[in-house]
């Protein structure tokens, strides 16, 4: 259920291009950290930061 709500937040606050960029960035950062964190964890962190930034404007 949490994942579904997470996806809904992405759709509401990020367009497809922004989501794609965040996914690519999450993958790259996860690889940089040699998988100390999962790609999904990194993606969630980046999405939260992006949404927080958008809401603060």
PDB file of N, CA, C and O in Angstrom:
ATOM      1  N   UNK A   1       0.821  -1.194   0.000  1.00  0.00           N
ATOM      2  CA  UNK A   1       0.000   0.000   0.000  1.00  0.00           C
ATOM      3  C   UNK A   1       0.866   1.260   0.000  1.00  0.00           C
ATOM      4  O   UNK A   1       0.569   2.228  -0.699  1.00  0.00           O
ATOM      5  N   UNK A   2       1.927   1.234   0.783  1.00  0.00           N
ATOM      6  CA  UNK A   2       2.806   2.399   0.840  1.00  0.00           C
ATOM      7  C   UNK A   2       3.369   2.702  -0.542  1.00  0.00           C
ATOM      8  O   UNK A   2       3.456   3.866  -0.933  1.00  0.00           O
ATOM      9  N   UNK A   3       3.754   1.666  -1.284  1.00  0.00           N
ATOM     10  CA  UNK A   3       4.315   1.870  -2.617  1.00  0.00           C
ATOM     11  C   UNK A   3       3.284   2.527  -3.531  1.00  0.00           C
ATOM     12  O   UNK A   3       3.624   3.426  -4.301  1.00  0.00           O
ATOM     13  N   UNK A   4       2.040   2.091  -3.454  1.00  0.00           N
ATOM     14  CA  UNK A   4       0.981   2.681  -4.284  1.00  0.00           C
ATOM     15  C   UNK A   4       0.836   4.174  -3.980  1.00  0.00           C
ATOM     16  O   UNK A   4       0.765   4.990  -4.899  1.00  0.00           O
ATOM     17  N   UNK A   5       0.794   4.526  -2.718  1.00  0.00           N
ATOM     18  CA  UNK A   5       0.690   5.937  -2.340  1.00  0.00           C
ATOM     19  C   UNK A   5       1.911   6.705  -2.811  1.00  0.00           C
ATOM     20  O   UNK A   5       1.804   7.851  -3.249  1.00  0.00           O
ATOM     21  N   UNK A   6       3.054   6.080  -2.722  1.00  0.00           N
ATOM     22  CA  UNK A   6       4.314   6.675  -3.171  1.00  0.00           C
ATOM     23  C   UNK A   6       4.227   6.986  -4.667  1.00  0.00           C
ATOM     24  O   UNK A   6       4.626   8.068  -5.096  1.00  0.00           O
ATOM     25  N   UNK A   7       3.714   6.058  -5.452  1.00  0.00           N
ATOM     26  CA  UNK A   7       3.566   6.259  -6.899  1.00  0.00           C
ATOM     27  C   UNK A   7       2.562   7.379  -7.175  1.00  0.00           C
ATOM     28  O   UNK A   7       2.753   8.168  -8.101  1.00  0.00           O
ATOM     29  N   UNK A   8       1.516   7.451  -6.396  1.00  0.00           N
ATOM     30  CA  UNK A   8       0.519   8.500  -6.578  1.00  0.00           C
ATOM     31  C   UNK A   8       1.146   9.868  -6.349  1.00  0.00           C
ATOM     32  O   UNK A   8       0.879  10.802  -7.105  1.00  0.00           O
ATOM     33  N   UNK A   9       1.973   9.999  -5.320  1.00  0.00           N
ATOM     34  CA  UNK A   9       2.662  11.264  -5.063  1.00  0.00           C
ATOM     35  C   UNK A   9       3.542  11.636  -6.241  1.00  0.00           C
ATOM     36  O   UNK A   9       3.596  12.801  -6.635  1.00  0.00           O
ATOM     37  N   UNK A  10       4.227  10.664  -6.801  1.00  0.00           N
ATOM     38  CA  UNK A  10       5.095  10.925  -7.948  1.00  0.00           C
ATOM     39  C   UNK A  10       4.260  11.468  -9.104  1.00  0.00           C
ATOM     40  O   UNK A  10       4.628  12.470  -9.716  1.00  0.00           O
ATOM     41  N   UNK A  11       3.168  10.831  -9.399  1.00  0.00           N
ATOM     42  CA  UNK A  11       2.330  11.228 -10.532  1.00  0.00           C
ATOM     43  C   UNK A  11       1.753  12.627 -10.342  1.00  0.00           C
ATOM     44  O   UNK A  11       1.645  13.386 -11.305  1.00  0.00           O
ATOM     45  N   UNK A  12       1.390  12.968  -9.136  1.00  0.00           N
ATOM     46  CA  UNK A  12       0.773  14.265  -8.874  1.00  0.00           C
ATOM     47  C   UNK A  12       1.798  15.381  -8.934  1.00  0.00           C
ATOM     48  O   UNK A  12       1.515  16.445  -9.485  1.00  0.00           O
ATOM     49  N   UNK A  13       2.984  15.163  -8.378  1.00  0.00           N
ATOM     50  CA  UNK A  13       3.938  16.250  -8.202  1.00  0.00           C
ATOM     51  C   UNK A  13       5.109  16.257  -9.174  1.00  0.00           C
ATOM     52  O   UNK A  13       5.813  17.260  -9.282  1.00  0.00           O
ATOM     53  N   UNK A  14       5.323  15.175  -9.869  1.00  0.00           N
ATOM     54  CA  UNK A  14       6.429  15.117 -10.816  1.00  0.00           C
ATOM     55  C   UNK A  14       5.902  14.697 -12.180  1.00  0.00           C
ATOM     56  O   UNK A  14       5.073  13.793 -12.279  1.00  0.00           O
ATOM     57  N   UNK A  15       6.381  15.349 -13.222  1.00  0.00           N
ATOM     58  CA  UNK A  15       5.987  14.883 -14.545  1.00  0.00           C
ATOM     59  C   UNK A  15       6.864  13.686 -14.932  1.00  0.00           C
ATOM     60  O   UNK A  15       7.823  13.359 -14.233  1.00  0.00           O
ATOM     61  N   UNK A  16       6.532  13.052 -16.030  1.00  0.00           N
ATOM     62  CA  UNK A  16       7.237  11.836 -16.443  1.00  0.00           C
ATOM     63  C   UNK A  16       8.728  12.066 -16.640  1.00  0.00           C
ATOM     64  O   UNK A  16       9.542  11.216 -16.281  1.00  0.00           O
ATOM     65  N   UNK A  17       9.086  13.201 -17.203  1.00  0.00           N
ATOM     66  CA  UNK A  17      10.501  13.491 -17.461  1.00  0.00           C
ATOM     67  C   UNK A  17      11.279  13.646 -16.155  1.00  0.00           C
ATOM     68  O   UNK A  17      12.401  13.153 -16.035  1.00  0.00           O
ATOM     69  N   UNK A  18      10.684  14.330 -15.183  1.00  0.00           N
ATOM     70  CA  UNK A  18      11.340  14.487 -13.882  1.00  0.00           C
ATOM     71  C   UNK A  18      11.505  13.140 -13.193  1.00  0.00           C
ATOM     72  O   UNK A  18      12.551  12.857 -12.608  1.00  0.00           O
ATOM     73  N   UNK A  19      10.472  12.314 -13.266  1.00  0.00           N
ATOM     74  CA  UNK A  19      10.541  10.995 -12.650  1.00  0.00           C
ATOM     75  C   UNK A  19      11.642  10.162 -13.308  1.00  0.00           C
ATOM     76  O   UNK A  19      12.398   9.478 -12.619  1.00  0.00           O
ATOM     77  N   UNK A  20      11.734  10.217 -14.627  1.00  0.00           N
ATOM     78  CA  UNK A  20      12.763   9.468 -15.352  1.00  0.00           C
ATOM     79  C   UNK A  20      14.159   9.920 -14.919  1.00  0.00           C
ATOM     80  O   UNK A  20      15.036   9.088 -14.687  1.00  0.00           O
ATOM     81  N   UNK A  21      14.366  11.239 -14.809  1.00  0.00           N
ATOM     82  CA  UNK A  21      15.669  11.761 -14.387  1.00  0.00           C
ATOM     83  C   UNK A  21      16.019  11.294 -12.980  1.00  0.00           C
ATOM     84  O   UNK A  21      17.162  10.926 -12.708  1.00  0.00           O
ATOM     85  N   UNK A  22      15.022  11.310 -12.079  1.00  0.00           N
ATOM     86  CA  UNK A  22      15.276  10.867 -10.708  1.00  0.00           C
ATOM     87  C   UNK A  22      15.606   9.380 -10.665  1.00  0.00           C
ATOM     88  O   UNK A  22      16.470   8.959  -9.895  1.00  0.00           O
ATOM     89  N   UNK A  23      14.932   8.587 -11.478  1.00  0.00           N
ATOM     90  CA  UNK A  23      15.228   7.148 -11.516  1.00  0.00           C
ATOM     91  C   UNK A  23      16.658   6.897 -12.003  1.00  0.00           C
ATOM     92  O   UNK A  23      17.367   6.053 -11.455  1.00  0.00           O
ATOM     93  N   UNK A  24      17.074   7.635 -13.033  1.00  0.00           N
ATOM     94  CA  UNK A  24      18.435   7.480 -13.549  1.00  0.00           C
ATOM     95  C   UNK A  24      19.462   7.920 -12.512  1.00  0.00           C
ATOM     96  O   UNK A  24      20.492   7.270 -12.335  1.00  0.00           O
ATOM     97  N   UNK A  25      19.177   9.023 -11.830  1.00  0.00           N
ATOM     98  CA  UNK A  25      20.076   9.517 -10.797  1.00  0.00           C
ATOM     99  C   UNK A  25      20.158   8.532  -9.632  1.00  0.00           C
ATOM    100  O   UNK A  25      21.241   8.289  -9.098  1.00  0.00           O
ATOM    101  N   UNK A  26      19.030   7.972  -9.241  1.00  0.00           N
ATOM    102  CA  UNK A  26      19.009   6.997  -8.152  1.00  0.00           C
ATOM    103  C   UNK A  26      19.845   5.777  -8.507  1.00  0.00           C
ATOM    104  O   UNK A  26      20.592   5.265  -7.674  1.00  0.00           O
ATOM    105  N   UNK A  27      19.718   5.318  -9.735  1.00  0.00           N
ATOM    106  CA  UNK A  27      20.496   4.156 -10.170  1.00  0.00           C
ATOM    107  C   UNK A  27      21.987   4.472 -10.129  1.00  0.00           C
ATOM    108  O   UNK A  27      22.781   3.665  -9.645  1.00  0.00           O
ATOM    109  N   UNK A  28      22.368   5.638 -10.633  1.00  0.00           N
ATOM    110  CA  UNK A  28      23.779   6.027 -10.652  1.00  0.00           C
ATOM    111  C   UNK A  28      24.329   6.170  -9.235  1.00  0.00           C
ATOM    112  O   UNK A  28      25.439   5.717  -8.954  1.00  0.00           O
ATOM    113  N   UNK A  29      23.573   6.786  -8.355  1.00  0.00           N
ATOM    114  CA  UNK A  29      24.050   6.963  -6.972  1.00  0.00           C
ATOM    115  C   UNK A  29      24.155   5.638  -6.244  1.00  0.00           C
ATOM    116  O   UNK A  29      25.090   5.423  -5.472  1.00  0.00           O
ATOM    117  N   UNK A  30      23.208   4.752  -6.483  1.00  0.00           N
ATOM    118  CA  UNK A  30      23.266   3.435  -5.850  1.00  0.00           C
ATOM    119  C   UNK A  30      24.510   2.687  -6.326  1.00  0.00           C
ATOM    120  O   UNK A  30      25.168   2.006  -5.539  1.00  0.00           O
ATOM    121  N   UNK A  31      24.831   2.812  -7.609  1.00  0.00           N
ATOM    122  CA  UNK A  31      26.036   2.170  -8.144  1.00  0.00           C
ATOM    123  C   UNK A  31      27.290   2.800  -7.553  1.00  0.00           C
ATOM    124  O   UNK A  31      28.247   2.091  -7.242  1.00  0.00           O
ATOM    125  N   UNK A  32      27.300   4.132  -7.391  1.00  0.00           N
ATOM    126  CA  UNK A  32      28.442   4.827  -6.794  1.00  0.00           C
ATOM    127  C   UNK A  32      28.703   4.333  -5.380  1.00  0.00           C
ATOM    128  O   UNK A  32      29.853   4.190  -4.963  1.00  0.00           O
ATOM    129  N   UNK A  33      27.641   4.077  -4.656  1.00  0.00           N
ATOM    130  CA  UNK A  33      27.765   3.632  -3.268  1.00  0.00           C
ATOM    131  C   UNK A  33      27.978   2.124  -3.184  1.00  0.00           C
ATOM    132  O   UNK A  33      27.943   1.542  -2.100  1.00  0.00           O
ATOM    133  N   UNK A  34      28.195   1.505  -4.326  1.00  0.00           N
ATOM    134  CA  UNK A  34      28.447   0.061  -4.401  1.00  0.00           C
ATOM    135  C   UNK A  34      27.335  -0.733  -3.722  1.00  0.00           C
ATOM    136  O   UNK A  34      27.570  -1.726  -3.033  1.00  0.00           O
ATOM    137  N   UNK A  35      26.127  -0.256  -3.945  1.00  0.00           N
ATOM    138  CA  UNK A  35      24.927  -0.931  -3.464  1.00  0.00           C
ATOM    139  C   UNK A  35      24.841  -1.005  -1.940  1.00  0.00           C
ATOM    140  O   UNK A  35      24.183  -1.897  -1.406  1.00  0.00           O
ATOM    141  N   UNK A  36      25.496  -0.082  -1.233  1.00  0.00           N
ATOM    142  CA  UNK A  36      25.308   0.004   0.216  1.00  0.00           C
ATOM    143  C   UNK A  36      23.852   0.353   0.518  1.00  0.00           C
ATOM    144  O   UNK A  36      23.320   0.015   1.576  1.00  0.00           O
ATOM    145  N   UNK A  37      23.228   1.032  -0.430  1.00  0.00           N
ATOM    146  CA  UNK A  37      21.795   1.301  -0.352  1.00  0.00           C
ATOM    147  C   UNK A  37      21.180   0.790  -1.648  1.00  0.00           C
ATOM    148  O   UNK A  37      21.837   0.752  -2.687  1.00  0.00           O
ATOM    149  N   UNK A  38      19.935   0.405  -1.575  1.00  0.00           N
ATOM    150  CA  UNK A  38      19.287  -0.100  -2.785  1.00  0.00           C
ATOM    151  C   UNK A  38      18.879   1.058  -3.685  1.00  0.00           C
ATOM    152  O   UNK A  38      18.743   2.198  -3.241  1.00  0.00           O
ATOM    153  N   UNK A  39      18.693   0.742  -4.934  1.00  0.00           N
ATOM    154  CA  UNK A  39      18.242   1.748  -5.903  1.00  0.00           C
ATOM    155  C   UNK A  39      16.881   2.311  -5.489  1.00  0.00           C
ATOM    156  O   UNK A  39      16.636   3.509  -5.631  1.00  0.00           O
ATOM    157  N   UNK A  40      16.001   1.452  -4.979  1.00  0.00           N
ATOM    158  CA  UNK A  40      14.675   1.904  -4.547  1.00  0.00           C
ATOM    159  C   UNK A  40      14.762   2.877  -3.377  1.00  0.00           C
ATOM    160  O   UNK A  40      14.032   3.867  -3.328  1.00  0.00           O
ATOM    161  N   UNK A  41      15.663   2.590  -2.431  1.00  0.00           N
ATOM    162  CA  UNK A  41      15.845   3.484  -1.285  1.00  0.00           C
ATOM    163  C   UNK A  41      16.358   4.835  -1.743  1.00  0.00           C
ATOM    164  O   UNK A  41      15.889   5.874  -1.279  1.00  0.00           O
ATOM    165  N   UNK A  42      17.315   4.822  -2.647  1.00  0.00           N
ATOM    166  CA  UNK A  42      17.869   6.069  -3.166  1.00  0.00           C
ATOM    167  C   UNK A  42      16.799   6.834  -3.944  1.00  0.00           C
ATOM    168  O   UNK A  42      16.696   8.054  -3.816  1.00  0.00           O
ATOM    169  N   UNK A  43      16.008   6.134  -4.743  1.00  0.00           N
ATOM    170  CA  UNK A  43      14.941   6.773  -5.511  1.00  0.00           C
ATOM    171  C   UNK A  43      13.931   7.429  -4.569  1.00  0.00           C
ATOM    172  O   UNK A  43      13.512   8.564  -4.797  1.00  0.00           O
ATOM    173  N   UNK A  44      13.549   6.725  -3.529  1.00  0.00           N
ATOM    174  CA  UNK A  44      12.588   7.278  -2.576  1.00  0.00           C
ATOM    175  C   UNK A  44      13.139   8.560  -1.952  1.00  0.00           C
ATOM    176  O   UNK A  44      12.413   9.544  -1.810  1.00  0.00           O
ATOM    177  N   UNK A  45      14.402   8.549  -1.585  1.00  0.00           N
ATOM    178  CA  UNK A  45      15.032   9.730  -0.983  1.00  0.00           C
ATOM    179  C   UNK A  45      15.020  10.904  -1.964  1.00  0.00           C
ATOM    180  O   UNK A  45      14.669  12.023  -1.589  1.00  0.00           O
ATOM    181  N   UNK A  46      15.398  10.655  -3.206  1.00  0.00           N
ATOM    182  CA  UNK A  46      15.432  11.716  -4.211  1.00  0.00           C
ATOM    183  C   UNK A  46      14.036  12.256  -4.517  1.00  0.00           C
ATOM    184  O   UNK A  46      13.857  13.459  -4.702  1.00  0.00           O
ATOM    185  N   UNK A  47      13.061  11.371  -4.567  1.00  0.00           N
ATOM    186  CA  UNK A  47      11.684  11.794  -4.824  1.00  0.00           C
ATOM    187  C   UNK A  47      11.174  12.651  -3.669  1.00  0.00           C
ATOM    188  O   UNK A  47      10.542  13.685  -3.886  1.00  0.00           O
ATOM    189  N   UNK A  48      11.453  12.215  -2.443  1.00  0.00           N
ATOM    190  CA  UNK A  48      11.028  13.000  -1.283  1.00  0.00           C
ATOM    191  C   UNK A  48      11.654  14.390  -1.310  1.00  0.00           C
ATOM    192  O   UNK A  48      10.982  15.382  -1.028  1.00  0.00           O
ATOM    193  N   UNK A  49      12.942  14.462  -1.650  1.00  0.00           N
ATOM    194  CA  UNK A  49      13.615  15.760  -1.731  1.00  0.00           C
ATOM    195  C   UNK A  49      12.986  16.636  -2.813  1.00  0.00           C
ATOM    196  O   UNK A  49      12.769  17.830  -2.603  1.00  0.00           O
ATOM    197  N   UNK A  50      12.697  16.044  -3.961  1.00  0.00           N
ATOM    198  CA  UNK A  50      12.112  16.795  -5.068  1.00  0.00           C
ATOM    199  C   UNK A  50      10.718  17.305  -4.714  1.00  0.00           C
ATOM    200  O   UNK A  50      10.385  18.458  -4.987  1.00  0.00           O
ATOM    201  N   UNK A  51       9.913  16.450  -4.113  1.00  0.00           N
ATOM    202  CA  UNK A  51       8.556  16.836  -3.734  1.00  0.00           C
ATOM    203  C   UNK A  51       8.597  17.919  -2.658  1.00  0.00           C
ATOM    204  O   UNK A  51       7.838  18.885  -2.721  1.00  0.00           O
ATOM    205  N   UNK A  52       9.472  17.762  -1.684  1.00  0.00           N
ATOM    206  CA  UNK A  52       9.612  18.772  -0.630  1.00  0.00           C
ATOM    207  C   UNK A  52       9.998  20.113  -1.229  1.00  0.00           C
ATOM    208  O   UNK A  52       9.469  21.154  -0.840  1.00  0.00           O
ATOM    209  N   UNK A  53      10.922  20.079  -2.176  1.00  0.00           N
ATOM    210  CA  UNK A  53      11.347  21.314  -2.844  1.00  0.00           C
ATOM    211  C   UNK A  53      10.177  21.961  -3.584  1.00  0.00           C
ATOM    212  O   UNK A  53       9.986  23.175  -3.507  1.00  0.00           O
ATOM    213  N   UNK A  54       9.397  21.154  -4.300  1.00  0.00           N
ATOM    214  CA  UNK A  54       8.250  21.689  -5.044  1.00  0.00           C
ATOM    215  C   UNK A  54       7.202  22.281  -4.099  1.00  0.00           C
ATOM    216  O   UNK A  54       6.623  23.328  -4.389  1.00  0.00           O
ATOM    217  N   UNK A  55       6.961  21.619  -2.981  1.00  0.00           N
ATOM    218  CA  UNK A  55       5.945  22.095  -2.050  1.00  0.00           C
ATOM    219  C   UNK A  55       6.381  23.353  -1.309  1.00  0.00           C
ATOM    220  O   UNK A  55       5.541  24.129  -0.853  1.00  0.00           O
ATOM    221  N   UNK A  56       7.670  23.554  -1.190  1.00  0.00           N
ATOM    222  CA  UNK A  56       8.162  24.721  -0.458  1.00  0.00           C
ATOM    223  C   UNK A  56       8.154  25.989  -1.311  1.00  0.00           C
ATOM    224  O   UNK A  56       8.369  27.088  -0.800  1.00  0.00           O
ATOM    225  N   UNK A  57       7.907  25.831  -2.605  1.00  0.00           N
ATOM    226  CA  UNK A  57       7.893  27.004  -3.505  1.00  0.00           C
ATOM    227  C   UNK A  57       6.586  27.739  -3.421  1.00  0.00           C
ATOM    228  O   UNK A  57       6.398  28.745  -4.105  1.00  0.00           O
TER     229      UNK A  57
END
